């Protein structure tokens, strides 16, 4: 038997936060009956791989409350309502978090961060020839350290679990498809 779609009978917001809303979605299925599913309604996200002329990736080390520890990441965040496009949001996040900028920004892919409970996308961009334009301008809760990492070391950092953020690993997967290593 082929899988069939669930139909939405009713949706209600059960909790609101500044970064997502929690919805209870009462759904029906021709063979499975009716059930409640809980969905996070979140804006689209972006991340960006800032690459210098020397082939260093501009990364940020920051504290993450979910794991109560530090991560090594590329810049990223939410697409804000005032952002014209996800590309605009990615560039804004790069400048805010690192103080680096570039005019050479290319879209390289998108993923659903968690399609079981979210409908949003995370768009990934590659910025080439990034250069310092100022100091990072972090919001009130961010505290980061900018770190330059040679791009050739990224696979080893992922394999050794020094980079564990799933969306960062997905971004580097797109990078290697878009810009395959020379053999």
C-alpha positions in Angstrom: 0.0 0.0 0.0 1.3 3.4 -0.9 1.7 6.1 1.8 -1.1 8.6 1.9 -1.2 12.2 2.9 -2.7 13.3 6.2 -5.3 16.0 6.0 -5.4 18.9 8.4 -8.7 19.1 10.3 -7.8 22.0 12.6 -4.7 23.9 13.7 -4.3 26.1 16.8 -1.3 28.0 18.2 -0.6 26.6 21.6 2.5 28.7 22.5 4.3 31.7 21.0 8.0 32.6 21.4 10.1 35.3 19.6 11.7 32.6 17.4 8.9 30.1 16.7 5.3 29.3 17.4 4.1 25.8 18.6 1.0 24.6 16.7 -1.2 21.7 17.5 -2.4 20.2 14.2 -5.3 17.9 14.4 -5.0 15.7 11.3 -6.9 12.8 9.7 -5.8 9.8 7.7 -7.9 7.4 5.7 -6.3 4.3 7.4 -4.8 5.7 10.6 -7.6 7.8 11.9 -7.2 11.1 13.6 -4.3 12.3 15.7 -2.7 15.5 17.0 0.8 16.5 15.7 2.9 19.3 17.2 4.6 21.5 14.7 7.1 24.3 15.2 6.3 27.3 12.9 9.7 29.0 12.5 11.0 31.4 9.9 13.4 30.3 7.2 17.1 30.2 8.3 20.3 30.9 6.5 23.9 30.1 6.8 26.9 31.2 4.8 30.4 29.9 4.2 32.7 32.9 4.1 35.9 32.0 2.3 39.0 34.3 2.2 41.3 34.6 -0.8 43.7 32.4 1.2 41.1 29.7 1.4 40.3 30.1 5.0 36.8 29.7 6.3 35.7 32.5 8.6 33.9 30.7 11.4 32.5 31.6 14.8 32.9 29.8 18.1 29.9 30.4 20.3 28.0 29.2 23.4 24.8 27.3 22.5 22.2 27.0 25.3 20.7 23.8 23.9 23.9 21.8 24.4 25.2 24.0 27.2 28.5 24.2 25.4 30.5 25.8 22.5 30.2 25.0 18.8 32.4 25.9 15.8 30.0 27.2 13.1 29.7 29.3 10.0 27.6 32.5 10.4 23.9 32.0 10.2 20.5 32.8 11.6 16.9 33.6 10.9 15.6 35.4 7.8 14.1 38.5 9.5 10.9 40.2 8.2 13.0 43.2 7.0 15.4 41.0 4.9 14.6 41.3 1.2 15.7 37.7 0.5 17.5 34.8 2.2 20.7 36.0 0.4 20.3 39.4 2.0 19.9 37.7 5.4 22.9 35.5 4.9 25.1 38.5 4.1 23.7 40.4 7.0 24.4 37.5 9.4 28.0 37.2 8.0 28.8 40.9 8.6 27.1 41.0 12.0 28.7 37.9 13.4 32.2 38.2 11.8 32.8 41.7 10.5 33.6 40.2 7.1 31.8 41.0 3.8 31.9 40.1 0.1 30.2 41.0 -3.1 30.7 37.5 -4.4 27.8 35.5 -2.8 26.3 32.5 -4.4 23.4 30.2 -3.4 24.5 26.6 -3.1 21.6 24.7 -1.6 18.8 24.4 1.0 17.7 21.8 3.4 14.7 21.2 5.7 16.3 21.4 9.2 13.8 18.9 10.7 10.8 18.1 8.4 9.1 15.9 11.1 8.2 19.1 13.1 9.2 22.1 10.9 8.3 23.3 7.4 11.0 25.9 7.1 14.2 25.8 5.0 17.8 26.6 5.8 19.3 28.3 2.7 23.1 28.0 2.3 25.3 30.5 0.5 29.0 30.7 -0.3 30.8 34.0 -0.1 34.2 34.2 -1.8 37.0 36.7 -1.3 35.6 37.9 2.0 37.5 40.7 3.7 37.2 42.6 7.0 34.9 45.6 6.9 34.5 46.2 10.7 34.0 44.5 14.0 31.3 42.0 14.7 28.0 43.6 15.8 26.4 41.0 18.0 23.0 41.1 19.6 22.5 41.2 23.4 22.7 37.5 23.9 25.5 36.6 21.4 29.1 36.1 22.4 31.4 34.8 19.7 35.0 34.4 18.8 35.9 34.7 15.1 38.2 31.9 14.0 39.9 31.4 10.6 40.1 27.7 9.6 41.8 26.5 6.4 39.1 25.0 4.2 41.2 21.8 3.7 40.8 21.1 7.5 37.0 21.2 7.5 36.5 17.4 6.6 38.8 16.4 9.5 37.0 18.8 11.9 33.7 17.2 10.9 35.1 13.6 11.2 36.6 14.3 14.6 33.4 15.8 15.8 34.9 19.3 16.4 32.1 20.5 14.1 28.8 19.0 15.2 26.1 21.4 14.1 24.0 19.5 11.5 23.2 22.6 9.4 26.9 23.5 9.2 27.8 20.0 8.1 25.0 20.2 5.5 26.4 23.5 4.3 29.9 21.9 3.8 28.2 19.0 1.9 26.8 21.6 -0.6 30.2 23.3 -0.7 31.9 20.1 -1.8 29.3 19.4 -4.4 29.5 23.0 -5.7 33.3 23.2 -5.3 34.6 19.6 -5.4 38.1 19.1 -4.1 40.9 18.8 -6.7 42.4 15.3 -7.1 
